[in-house]
Structure formats: structure tokens, C-alpha cells
């Protein structure tokens, strides 16, 4: 709720605050008749200064005439404004911090008498900060997956492949094909619709097309076509096709086959500043090891923060948990309500932990002064500019416009928080 221009003195109200579960508060408010009368007169004066009536100059209309013509609208605005101001005044006077919409109910008012109502909302939880260290946490072992380097080199070869058009033969995984799809039935499976044709470029085996469509393409040769029954998944973008089978005509217009370069010293030199293939492999191994260490640090951070939260447990309001869950789910349009409800239940424990972790982390950061200074953020921007060979001023302006500066500040803050927590606990290495 947002109050009007003139705040209401809470001392003139009768206010009772009741604490509910999970940070829920209910404020019972009674607004005296004289306060309501004063608000009504303010609304009348506003109408009198704005409305136009024949026979009267604007701003000179008697209040009794205004009340005769606009009485119902004035009474409604009087009640709305009185409730809004009284609710805001009660919240401020009791030092409450709503984090959800304010729900007003049980509104009672008879003309010429006081207004009473109840307002319910969630408040920001009180975050305890007791034990922050003394934990013994083993750093997780995150090995580089077997064959990961070979997969990266294979991907580099594909990125630098030369594509050869093949006039015959059935397409295989990795081939790039041009296909034309024509829907042969309508959304209701009725009349043929031969004009609903579209052309697509697809690399087989990369999930760019439905499995039934890829299987059909593999049976064709360039320049040939066939009719196929294709199954569409329940979460398909077009609601009319979800969970149904449709008849499609598929024409393989062209097939291109990748010719991969040899994995040798010349290839290594072509993809970067590498003296030979051994140097390229060494860089790939180094990058994979660095990524593995980063994943291990991230998992260690999660374990440590979870222990801190469990040692300082507190309740969080449902509205904050539900808001976090909504952000994780994203656009839920078209999702079956029952499935969505099940998904929310499944996500609730992790969402509740995430909200607690964020609230506690922010309090630790504020209490121990862990936020970076403007100079530290600026130094980080300068470092990024040097790496990208850009002007620091230009990069800073672009980051400010895109919100990147806040991301840098958040990254630096998270790093300082992690180091702070690690310094207070024993971090052991895996055997």
C-alpha cells in the first residue's frame, strides 16, 4: 500500500498487532470518526477544486453541492484513502517490514462512524547470527570426466570442419540437412492442408528436431520425400499438437557431410596460439582442471553455507519461498495445474533453503563489512578491460547500462563472504 501525500498520525488510531506463523502479521486498526470526517473534507475540497458544474466557477462550488452530486464517489474515496493511510501509519509505527502484498479484510464502516479493518501480510524475518564457524568440511573431489579432453578436441574439429554436399546416401548423425516439412492434417486431424510447408536446417543428433522427425530423415536420400506419422510431446510449444500424432510429408532437400580436419600440429596452430598439438592438449587439460576446481569450490561453498544456515535456523515467510519458486519455474503458461502443483511441492525444500541462505548471507555481509568498495569494483573493471583490450571508461559505461557493475559487485561480495566463512572453519582435503 502507498499512502497519500499527508501521512496519518498513528497515535490517533487504535492498533493491535497479532503474530501468526511463518512471519505472518495481522494488524487490526480502528480509525476514529473524526479522522474519517477530516479525510472526507479533504476529498470534498479536492473535488470542489477540480470538477466543473454549470452555474459555478471552477474552484468555487459549495461543498454541499459537491456532496449532492458526487457523494457516493467521495464516500468510496474517503474509505479507500483512510484505510490506506491508517494501514501505512500502523505499519510504520510498529516498525513492521512487509515483504508481501497487504491483504485488507473485515472492513466495517457506517456513514458518520469510525472505520475498522484487518490487514494481513508477511514481514521480513529476523535473521539470527550466532555460530558462523567451527565446522569441519571436506573439500569435495570433482574429477575431470574421462574422455572430456577428447570430446573438446572433437568439438574443435567439428567447428573447423569443411562441409561437403552429398548427392546420395541416407543422412547420419552429425550431418547437416535441409528439409521441407508439410503438415498433411489440420490441428483436429481433419482436412489436408498442403500449404502448411516450412523449410528447416538441422544437424542430426543435436536434438534440433523431434526424434520421430530425425528417424524419418535418416530413411531418405537427397531429393526424395515420404509421409510419416510423427508424435509430438506433451510439452510441445504448439498446444494444438501436444501429445498427439500428426501426418507430415518430409522432403530431404539437401545433405551436407562434415569433413573433419586432421588432429595434428597444423590443426593446433590453426585454432590458436599453439606451437603444436601437445600444447593444445595441455591447454585443454589445464582448462578442464580449472573448471573442476571451480566446481569443487562451488560445492564446498554450498556445503559450508548449508551448515551455517542449519546452525542459525529461522522461519521464512511463504511469500518469499513462493516468489523464489516462481523465479525458478519461469513461464508456466500451458503447464498442467496438477503437474505444476507437484513441481512446486518438489522444489519447496530447496527454495526455502535458498531464501534462508540469501537472507543470512546478506546479514553476515552487512554485519562484517564484506561489500567491496567502489575502488575495488573499479579495479575489477580495469582488469577486465585490460584482458579484453578495451577502454576502461567505455567498458564501465556499458556495464553500468546493462547492470554488469552490480554483477561484478555481487561476485566480489560472494568471494569475500566465502573466504570469511572458510577462515572460521576447518577445510580438509579429500584422501
C-alpha positions in Angstrom: 0.0 0.0 0.0 1.1 3.5 -0.7 -0.2 6.4 1.3 -1.4 9.8 0.1 0.6 13.0 0.4 -0.2 13.6 4.0 0.6 10.8 6.4 -1.7 9.9 9.3 -0.6 10.2 12.9 -0.7 6.6 14.3 -1.3 7.9 17.8 -4.9 8.8 16.7 -5.6 5.1 15.8 -6.5 2.0 17.8 -4.0 -0.6 16.6 -3.5 -4.2 17.6 -0.8 -6.4 16.1 -1.1 -10.2 16.1 1.8 -12.5 15.2 1.0 -15.6 13.1 3.0 -18.5 11.8 5.9 -18.1 9.4 6.4 -14.3 9.8 2.7 -13.5 9.2 1.3 -10.4 10.9 -2.3 -9.2 11.2 -2.9 -5.6 12.1 -6.3 -4.7 13.5 -7.0 -1.0 13.0 -9.8 1.3 14.1 -9.9 4.8 12.6 -11.9 7.3 14.8 -14.9 9.1 13.2 -13.2 12.5 13.5 -10.3 11.2 11.5 -12.6 9.9 8.8 -14.5 13.2 8.8 -11.3 15.1 8.2 -10.3 12.8 5.4 -13.8 13.2 3.9 -13.5 17.0 3.9 -10.1 16.8 2.2 -11.7 14.7 -0.6 -14.5 17.1 -0.9 -12.1 20.0 -1.3 -10.2 18.1 -3.9 -13.4 17.5 -5.9 -14.5 21.1 -5.4 -11.3 22.4 -6.9 -11.3 20.1 -9.9 -14.8 19.4 -11.1 -16.8 21.7 -13.4 -20.5 22.5 -12.9 -22.8 24.8 -14.8 -23.6 27.9 -12.9 -20.4 27.8 -10.8 -16.9 29.0 -11.3 -14.3 26.2 -11.1 -13.0 26.0 -7.6 -15.9 28.0 -6.2 -18.5 25.2 -6.0 -20.0 25.0 -2.5 -19.2 21.8 -0.6 -22.8 20.8 -0.1 -23.4 20.9 -3.9 -20.3 18.8 -4.5 -21.6 16.3 -1.9 -25.0 16.2 -3.5 -23.6 15.3 -7.0 -20.6 13.2 -6.0 -21.5 11.9 -2.6 -21.0 8.1 -3.4 -17.7 8.6 -5.2 -16.5 10.9 -2.3 -17.5 8.3 0.3 -15.7 5.5 -1.6 -12.5 7.5 -1.9 -12.8 8.6 1.7 -12.9 5.0 2.9 -10.1 3.9 0.5 -7.8 6.7 1.5 -8.5 6.4 5.2 -7.7 2.6 5.1 -4.6 3.1 3.1 -3.2 5.9 5.3 -4.2 4.1 8.5 -2.6 0.9 7.4 0.6 2.6 6.4 0.7 4.5 9.7 0.2 1.3 11.7 2.9 -0.5 9.8 5.4 2.3 10.3 4.6 2.9 14.0 5.1 -0.8 14.8 8.3 -1.0 12.7 7.0 -3.8 10.5 8.6 -4.6 7.2 6.1 -6.2 4.8 7.5 -8.4 2.1 4.2 -9.4 0.6 1.0 -7.7 -0.6 -1.1 -6.3 2.2 -4.5 -8.1 2.3 -7.3 -6.0 3.8 -10.4 -7.8 5.1 -13.3 -7.4 7.5 -13.7 -3.8 6.5 -16.5 -2.2 8.5 -17.9 1.3 8.1 -21.2 3.1 8.5 -21.5 6.7 7.4 -20.6 9.1 10.1 -18.9 6.5 12.2 -15.4 5.0 12.6 -13.7 2.6 10.1 -12.3 -0.7 11.3 -10.4 -3.3 9.3 -7.8 -6.0 9.4 -4.6 -6.1 7.3 -2.5 -9.2 6.9 0.9 -9.6 5.3 4.2 -11.3 5.6 7.1 -9.4 7.3 10.8 -9.7 6.8 12.1 -12.4 9.1 14.5 -11.7 11.9 17.7 -13.3 10.9 19.8 -14.8 13.7 23.6 -14.7 13.5 25.1 -17.0 16.1 27.5 -19.7 15.1 29.4 -18.8 11.9 32.3 -21.2 12.2 33.9 -24.2 13.9 32.7 -26.5 11.2 34.8 -29.3 9.7 34.1 -29.5 6.0 35.8 -31.8 3.4 36.5 -30.2 0.1 34.7 -32.4 -2.5 36.6 -34.3 -5.1 35.4 -33.3 -8.6 37.4 -35.2 -11.1 37.6 -34.3 -14.8 35.3 -36.7 -16.6 37.1 -39.5 -18.5 37.4 -38.6 -22.2 36.4 -34.9 -21.6 39.6 -33.6 -23.4 38.9 -35.9 -26.4 35.3 -34.5 -26.6 36.6 -30.9 -26.6 39.1 -31.7 -29.3 36.4 -33.4 -31.3 34.2 -30.3 -30.9 37.0 -28.1 -32.1 37.4 -30.3 -35.2 33.7 -30.0 -35.9 33.9 -26.2 -35.5 36.6 -26.1 -38.2 35.1 -28.7 -40.5 34.6 -28.2 -44.2 31.1 -29.2 -45.3 30.7 -31.3 -48.5 27.4 -31.6 -50.3 26.5 -35.3 -50.7 24.1 -36.1 -53.5 23.2 -39.6 -52.4 23.0 -41.9 -49.3 21.0 -41.6 -46.1 21.9 -38.9 -43.6 23.8 -39.9 -40.5 24.4 -38.4 -37.1 26.4 -35.2 -37.5 25.2 -34.4 -41.0 23.6 -31.1 -41.8 20.4 -31.4 -43.7 17.9 -29.1 -45.3 14.3 -30.5 -45.1 10.9 -29.3 -46.0 8.0 -30.3 -43.7 4.4 -30.2 -44.8 1.6 -30.9 -42.4 -0.9 -33.1 -44.1 -3.7 -32.8 -41.5 -5.2 -30.0 -39.5 -4.9 -29.5 -35.8 -8.1 -31.6 -35.5 -6.8 -34.4 -37.7 -9.3 -33.4 -40.4 -8.7 -31.9 -43.9 -5.4 -31.9 -45.6 -3.5 -28.6 -45.5 -0.9 -28.9 -48.2 0.1 -25.2 -48.0 1.5 -25.5 -44.4 5.1 -26.1 -45.5 8.3 -24.8 -43.9 11.9 -25.4 -44.6 14.5 -26.1 -41.8 18.2 -26.5 -41.4 19.0 -29.3 -39.0 22.2 -31.0 -37.7 21.2 -34.6 -36.9 21.9 -35.9 -33.4 21.9 -32.5 -31.7 18.3 -32.5 -30.6 17.2 -29.8 -33.0 14.2 -31.8 -34.3 11.8 -34.3 -32.7 13.0 -37.9 -32.5 10.4 -39.2 -35.0 11.4 -36.5 -37.5 15.1 -37.3 -37.2 14.3 -41.0 -37.6 12.3 -40.3 -40.7 15.0 -38.1 -42.3 17.5 -40.9 -41.8 15.4 -43.1 -44.2 15.5 -40.6 -47.0 18.1 -39.7 -49.7 18.6 -36.2 -51.1 15.8 -35.2 -53.4 13.3 -37.8 -52.0 10.3 -37.4 -49.8 7.9 -39.5 -47.7 4.9 -39.3 -45.5 5.3 -40.1 -41.8 3.3 -40.2 -38.6 5.1 -38.0 -36.0 4.5 -38.0 -32.3 4.6 -34.6 -30.5 5.5 -34.5 -26.8 3.1 -33.2 -24.1 5.2 -30.1 -23.6 5.4 -29.1 -27.3 5.2 -25.4 -27.9 2.1 -25.6 -30.1 -0.8 -26.6 -27.8 -2.8 -28.0 -30.7 -0.1 -30.7 -31.3 0.7 -31.6 -27.7 0.5 -35.3 -27.0 -0.8 -36.1 -30.5 0.4 -37.7 -33.7 0.3 -35.9 -37.0 0.9 -36.9 -40.6 3.8 -35.0 -42.1 5.4 -35.0 -45.6 9.1 -34.7 -45.2 11.4 -33.9 -48.1 15.2 -34.1 -47.8 16.2 -31.2 -49.9 20.0 -31.5 -49.3 22.6 -33.3 -47.2 26.0 -31.9 -46.2 28.6 -34.1 -44.6 31.4 -32.7 -42.4 35.0 -33.3 -43.4 36.9 -33.0 -40.1 40.5 -31.7 -40.2 43.3 -34.0 -39.1 44.2 -33.8 -35.4 47.8 -32.7 -35.8 50.2 -29.8 -35.2 48.9 -27.8 -38.1 45.3 -28.0 -36.8 46.5 -26.9 -33.3 48.2 -23.8 -34.9 45.0 -23.0 -36.9 42.8 -22.8 -33.8 45.0 -20.6 -31.6 48.5 -19.5 -30.5 49.7 -23.1 -30.0 53.1 -24.4 -31.1 51.9 -27.9 -31.7 49.2 -30.5 -30.8 50.8 -31.2 -27.4 50.5 -27.5 -26.4 46.8 -27.5 -27.4 46.1 -30.7 -25.4 47.9 -29.2 -22.4 45.7 -26.1 -22.6 42.6 -28.2 -22.8 43.7 -30.3 -19.8 44.5 -27.1 -17.9 41.1 -25.6 -18.6 39.3 -28.8 -17.6 41.3 -28.9 -14.3 40.5 -25.3 -13.6 36.7 -25.9 -14.2 36.8 -28.9 -11.9 38.5 -26.9 -9.2 35.8 -24.2 -9.6 33.0 -26.8 -9.3 34.6 -28.2 -6.2 34.8 -24.7 -4.7 31.2 -24.1 -5.6 30.1 -27.3 -3.9 32.3 -26.5 -0.9 30.6 -23.1 -0.6 27.2 -24.7 -0.8 28.1 -27.2 2.0 29.5 -24.5 4.2 26.6 -22.2 3.8 24.1 -25.0 4.5 25.9 -25.7 7.8 25.8 -22.1 8.7 22.1 -21.9 7.9 21.4 -25.1 9.9 23.3 -23.6 12.9 21.2 -20.4 12.7 17.9 -21.7 11.6 14.9 -19.4 11.3 11.5 -19.3 9.6 10.9 -17.6 6.3 7.5 -16.3 5.0 5.7 -18.4 2.4 5.5 -15.4 0.1 9.3 -15.3 -0.2 9.6 -19.0 -0.8 6.8 -18.9 -3.4 8.5 -15.9 -5.1 11.8 -17.8 -5.4 10.0 -20.9 -6.7 8.2 -18.8 -9.3 11.6 -17.4 -10.5 13.0 -21.0 -10.8 10.0 -22.3 -12.7 9.7 -19.3 -15.0 6.9 -19.1 -17.6 4.3 -21.7 -16.5 1.7 -20.9 -19.2 0.2 -24.0 -20.6 1.6 -26.3 -17.8 -0.9 -28.7 -16.4 -2.1 -27.3 -13.0 -1.6 -30.6 -11.2 1.9 -31.1 -12.6 2.7 -27.5 -11.6 1.5 -28.1 -8.1 3.6 -31.3 -7.8 6.6 -29.4 -9.1 6.1 -26.6 -6.5 6.0 -29.2 -3.8 9.2 -30.8 -5.1 11.0 -27.5 -5.3 9.9 -26.1 -1.9 12.6 -27.6 0.3 15.4 -26.3 -1.9 13.6 -22.9 -2.4 13.2 -22.5 1.4 16.9 -23.3 1.9 17.9 -20.8 -0.8 15.8 -18.0 0.7 17.3 -18.6 4.2 20.8 -18.8 2.7 20.4 -15.5 0.9 19.0 -13.7 3.9 21.7 -15.0 6.2 24.4 -14.3 3.8 23.3 -10.7 3.4 23.2 -10.2 7.1 26.7 -11.6 7.5 28.0 -9.4 4.7 26.4 -6.3 6.3 27.5 -7.1 9.8 31.1 -7.7 8.9 31.5 -5.1 6.2 32.3 -7.5 3.4 30.9 -5.5 0.5 33.6 -4.2 -1.9 34.3 -0.5 -2.2 33.7 1.5 -5.3 37.5 1.5 -5.8 37.6 -2.3 -5.7 34.8 -2.6 -8.2 36.6 -0.1 -10.4 39.8 -2.1 -10.2 38.0 -5.2 -11.3 36.5 -3.3 -14.3 40.0 -2.1 -15.2 41.3 -5.7 -15.1 38.5 -6.9 -17.4 39.2 -4.0 -19.8 42.9 -5.0 -20.0 42.0 -8.6 -20.7 39.6 -7.6 -23.5 41.9 -4.8 -24.8 39.1 -2.2 -24.3 38.9 1.3 -22.9 38.1 1.1 -19.1 35.7 4.0 -19.4 33.8 2.6 -22.3 33.5 -0.8 -20.6 32.4 0.8 -17.4 29.7 2.7 -19.2 28.4 -0.4 -20.9 28.4 -2.4 -17.7 26.6 0.3 -15.9 23.9 0.4 -18.6 23.5 -3.4 -18.7 23.6 -4.0 -14.9 27.0 -5.6 -15.2 28.5 -3.5 -12.5 26.0 -4.9 -10.0 27.0 -8.4 -11.1 30.7 -7.6 -10.5 29.9 -6.2 -7.0 27.9 -9.3 -6.3 30.7 -11.6 -7.5 33.3 -9.8 -5.3 30.9 -9.9 -2.3 30.3 -13.6 -2.7 34.1 -14.3 -2.9 34.7 -12.2 0.2 31.9 -13.9 2.1 33.2 -17.4 1.2 36.7 -16.5 2.3 35.3 -15.1 5.6 33.4 -18.3 6.3 36.3 -20.6 5.3 38.6 -18.7 7.6 36.3 -19.6 10.6 36.1 -23.4 9.8 38.4 -26.3 9.1 38.5 -27.2 5.4 40.0 -30.7 4.9 41.3 -32.2 1.6 39.9 -35.5 0.3 42.1 -38.6 0.7 
